[in-house]
Amino acid sequence: MDTFWAAAAALTPPIGVGILFTIAIRALMNADRTERAAMARLEAEEAARAQAAAGSGSQRTVD
């Protein structure tokens, strides 16, 4: 039984580091996903603004 506890004690730190690594990578992936969504939303708003400005500018008549 001592061998079991020695093996468990030896495996606990790597398992803990693996869990922390998984949590960190998932947090990075989630942050990247939300940043890409925010950038896409911002670019869509800018494109719509630019298109509206171009559309309103082409309707002007010169006297």
GIPERA-V568651 format. One record per residue. N is the residue number from 1. RES is the residue in three letters. SS is DSSP state (~ for helix, > for strand, _ for the rest). OMEGA is omega as a letter, one per 40 degrees, with the letter a starting at -180 (NA if undefined). D_LAST is the distance of its C-alpha to the last C-alpha in Angstrom with 2 decimals. Layout:
N:RES:SS:OMEGA:D_LAST
N:RES:SS:OMEGA:D_LAST
This chain:
1:MET:_:i:97.52
2:ASP:~:i:96.97
3:THR:~:i:95.33
4:PHE:~:a:92.81
5:TRP:~:i:91.81
6:ALA:~:i:91.63
7:ALA:~:i:89.30
8:ALA:~:i:87.20
9:ALA:~:i:86.96
10:ALA:~:a:85.95
11:LEU:~:a:83.20
12:THR:~:a:81.70
13:PRO:~:i:79.67
14:PRO:~:i:77.98
15:ILE:~:i:77.14
16:GLY:~:i:75.67
17:VAL:~:i:73.58
18:GLY:~:i:72.41
19:ILE:~:i:71.33
20:LEU:~:i:69.45
21:PHE:~:i:67.79
22:THR:~:i:66.71
23:ILE:~:a:65.26
24:ALA:~:a:63.34
25:ILE:~:i:61.91
26:ARG:~:i:60.89
27:ALA:~:i:59.12
28:LEU:~:i:57.25
29:MET:~:i:56.23
30:ASN:~:i:55.07
31:ALA:~:i:53.03
32:ASP:~:a:51.42
33:ARG:~:a:50.64
34:THR:~:i:48.99
35:GLU:~:i:47.03
36:ARG:~:i:45.72
37:ALA:~:i:44.71
38:ALA:~:i:42.91
39:MET:~:i:41.08
40:ALA:~:i:40.05
41:ARG:~:i:38.79
42:LEU:~:i:36.83
43:GLU:~:i:35.31
44:ALA:~:i:34.36
45:GLU:~:i:32.64
46:GLU:~:i:30.74
47:ALA:~:i:29.74
48:ALA:~:i:28.56
49:ARG:~:i:26.52
50:ALA:~:i:24.99
51:GLN:~:i:24.26
52:ALA:~:i:22.68
53:ALA:~:i:20.47
54:ALA:~:i:19.51
55:GLY:~:a:18.98
56:SER:~:i:16.73
57:GLY:~:a:14.67
58:SER:~:a:14.18
59:GLN:_:i:12.82
60:ARG:_:i:9.64
61:THR:_:i:6.40
62:VAL:_:i:3.81
63:ASP:_:NA:0.00
